[in-house]
Amino acid sequence: MFLIIKLFLQLAALKLHDVVDKPIPPTLLYTLSLIFIGLISTSFILHTLFFSLVLAMLSMLYFWLLSHFPSGTK
């Protein structure tokens, strides 16, 4: 179930990136949504915050690369 939610959040972040074409808003949408879901679940707070920090850095890198190279390797 959690993977389906992550997939929908990733798709929503990609659509937001198509509209805005900046890396920060989709990163915040994806990361803050998963932080909220992690905090309402039964996981530890430090565990959630650490992995959300790693997730934020990786998703920022992903959306930054996507905004700088929109057509891939062409």
ZADO-1210 file (C-alpha; in nm, 4 decimals, padded with zeros to 6 digits):
<atoms>
<atom x="00.0000" y="00.0000" z="00.0000" code="MET" pos="1"/>
<atom x="00.2822" y="00.2396" z="00.0889" code="PHE" pos="2"/>
<atom x="00.4501" y="00.1799" z="-00.2474" code="LEU" pos="3"/>
<atom x="00.1305" y="00.2723" z="-00.4296" code="ILE" pos="4"/>
<atom x="00.1109" y="00.5970" z="-00.2326" code="ILE" pos="5"/>
<atom x="00.4759" y="00.6707" z="-00.3151" code="LYS" pos="6"/>
<atom x="00.4082" y="00.6022" z="-00.6824" code="LEU" pos="7"/>
<atom x="00.1137" y="00.8452" z="-00.6892" code="PHE" pos="8"/>
<atom x="00.3189" y="01.1080" z="-00.5058" code="LEU" pos="9"/>
<atom x="00.6023" y="01.0642" z="-00.7553" code="GLN" pos="10"/>
<atom x="00.3609" y="01.1056" z="-01.0457" code="LEU" pos="11"/>
<atom x="00.2115" y="01.4170" z="-00.8850" code="ALA" pos="12"/>
<atom x="00.5601" y="01.5598" z="-00.8335" code="ALA" pos="13"/>
<atom x="00.6467" y="01.4914" z="-01.1975" code="LEU" pos="14"/>
<atom x="00.3300" y="01.6677" z="-01.3127" code="LYS" pos="15"/>
<atom x="00.4128" y="01.9609" z="-01.0873" code="LEU" pos="16"/>
<atom x="00.7624" y="01.9710" z="-01.2362" code="HIS" pos="17"/>
<atom x="00.6105" y="01.9838" z="-01.5858" code="ASP" pos="18"/>
<atom x="00.4080" y="02.2897" z="-01.4859" code="VAL" pos="19"/>
<atom x="00.6654" y="02.4791" z="-01.2804" code="VAL" pos="20"/>
<atom x="00.9944" y="02.3537" z="-01.4332" code="ASP" pos="21"/>
<atom x="01.1851" y="02.4223" z="-01.1105" code="LYS" pos="22"/>
<atom x="01.3278" y="02.1481" z="-00.8883" code="PRO" pos="23"/>
<atom x="01.2272" y="02.2812" z="-00.5452" code="ILE" pos="24"/>
<atom x="00.8410" y="02.2628" z="-00.5495" code="PRO" pos="25"/>
<atom x="00.8177" y="01.8966" z="-00.6603" code="PRO" pos="26"/>
<atom x="01.0916" y="01.8038" z="-00.4135" code="THR" pos="27"/>
<atom x="00.8994" y="01.9677" z="-00.1314" code="LEU" pos="28"/>
<atom x="00.5728" y="01.8041" z="-00.2377" code="LEU" pos="29"/>
<atom x="00.7259" y="01.4583" z="-00.2488" code="TYR" pos="30"/>
<atom x="00.9429" y="01.4871" z="00.0615" code="THR" pos="31"/>
<atom x="00.6963" y="01.6623" z="00.2915" code="LEU" pos="32"/>
<atom x="00.4192" y="01.4210" z="00.1961" code="SER" pos="33"/>
<atom x="00.6363" y="01.1224" z="00.2796" code="LEU" pos="34"/>
<atom x="00.7528" y="01.2841" z="00.6051" code="ILE" pos="35"/>
<atom x="00.3900" y="01.3334" z="00.7043" code="PHE" pos="36"/>
<atom x="00.3032" y="00.9734" z="00.6171" code="ILE" pos="37"/>
<atom x="00.6097" y="00.8485" z="00.8045" code="GLY" pos="38"/>
<atom x="00.5248" y="01.0486" z="01.1143" code="LEU" pos="39"/>
<atom x="00.1666" y="00.9255" z="01.1341" code="ILE" pos="40"/>
<atom x="00.2817" y="00.5665" z="01.0945" code="SER" pos="41"/>
<atom x="00.4468" y="00.3778" z="01.3772" code="THR" pos="42"/>
<atom x="00.8070" y="00.4484" z="01.2787" code="SER" pos="43"/>
<atom x="01.0629" y="00.6247" z="01.4960" code="PHE" pos="44"/>
<atom x="01.0907" y="01.0012" z="01.4548" code="ILE" pos="45"/>
<atom x="01.4689" y="01.0046" z="01.4093" code="LEU" pos="46"/>
<atom x="01.4482" y="00.7204" z="01.1587" code="HIS" pos="47"/>
<atom x="01.1838" y="00.9078" z="00.9608" code="THR" pos="48"/>
<atom x="01.3723" y="01.2368" z="00.9683" code="LEU" pos="49"/>
<atom x="01.7042" y="01.0796" z="00.8667" code="PHE" pos="50"/>
<atom x="01.5598" y="00.8941" z="00.5709" code="PHE" pos="51"/>
<atom x="01.3526" y="01.1946" z="00.4689" code="SER" pos="52"/>
<atom x="01.6714" y="01.4034" z="00.4609" code="LEU" pos="53"/>
<atom x="01.8337" y="01.1449" z="00.2329" code="VAL" pos="54"/>
<atom x="01.5152" y="01.1308" z="00.0247" code="LEU" pos="55"/>
<atom x="01.5074" y="01.5092" z="-00.0046" code="ALA" pos="56"/>
<atom x="01.8656" y="01.5225" z="-00.1311" code="MET" pos="57"/>
<atom x="01.8077" y="01.2460" z="-00.3850" code="LEU" pos="58"/>
<atom x="01.4791" y="01.3861" z="-00.5112" code="SER" pos="59"/>
<atom x="01.6309" y="01.7356" z="-00.5364" code="MET" pos="60"/>
<atom x="01.9112" y="01.5885" z="-00.7473" code="LEU" pos="61"/>
<atom x="01.6566" y="01.3991" z="-00.9599" code="TYR" pos="62"/>
<atom x="01.4394" y="01.7034" z="-01.0301" code="PHE" pos="63"/>
<atom x="01.7427" y="01.9271" z="-01.0827" code="TRP" pos="64"/>
<atom x="01.8766" y="01.6878" z="-01.3460" code="LEU" pos="65"/>
<atom x="01.5312" y="01.6624" z="-01.4995" code="LEU" pos="66"/>
<atom x="01.5045" y="02.0392" z="-01.5314" code="SER" pos="67"/>
<atom x="01.8542" y="02.0752" z="-01.6816" code="HIS" pos="68"/>
<atom x="01.8263" y="01.7790" z="-01.9207" code="PHE" pos="69"/>
<atom x="01.4557" y="01.7570" z="-02.0132" code="PRO" pos="70"/>
<atom x="01.5059" y="01.5520" z="-02.3295" code="SER" pos="71"/>
<atom x="01.7411" y="01.2963" z="-02.1734" code="GLY" pos="72"/>
<atom x="02.0608" y="01.2195" z="-02.3605" code="THR" pos="73"/>
<atom x="01.9437" y="01.3503" z="-02.6992" code="LYS" pos="74"/>
</atoms>
